[in-house]
Amino acid sequence: MPLTLTLTEGVLPAGSEKTAIARITDAFLKHHGMAGNKVMADNVTAHFQVLPKSSTFSGGREVAGAWVEWKTPSFALAEREVQQGFFADATEIIHELSGGKQPRDHIYVNVVHAVDGGWNFNGKAMTNAEIGAAVAQG
C-alpha cells in the first residue's frame, strides 16, 4: 500500500523525510490495529519527493505544502474513526517534524482506494477477503 509523501523544499529539514515516512507508516498500522503485523507492514511501501516552491500550489498560488497520499485496498482507511485518527496523526507528525513551522492548514492528507481485486501481495492479484486472510496470518 504505497504512501506518497510530497513536500515543498524546506517544509521539513533535509534528511527527516525518512523519519516522517516511518512515523506515518506506524500511525497507519496503529489506527488499523495492525502494529506488529509483519504481513501488513511488508506491504506498506513508501516514497517521498521534494519539490521546489515554484512547483507547489494551493488555490492557484505558490505555497509551501506537504501532501500525504495513500493508495490502498478499499477496506483501508474506510472507517470514519480510523480516518479521523490517522489524518490527525499524520498532520501532527509533519507539523512536529517541521519544528512547528509548517501550518496545519497546508498539510494535506488523502486516500485513493483500489477496486476489490485490484491489489496484489507477492505478485498475485488479491481480493479484500484474500488480503484479510493473508494479514490474519500475521
Secondary structure, 3 states (H helix, E strand, C coil): CEEEEEEECCCCCCCCHHHHHHHHHHHHHHHCCCCCCHHHHHCCEEEEEEECHHHCEECCEECCCEEEEEEEECCCCCCHHHHHHHHHHHHHHHHHHCCCCCCHHHEEEEEEEECCCCEEECCEEECHHHHHHHHHCC
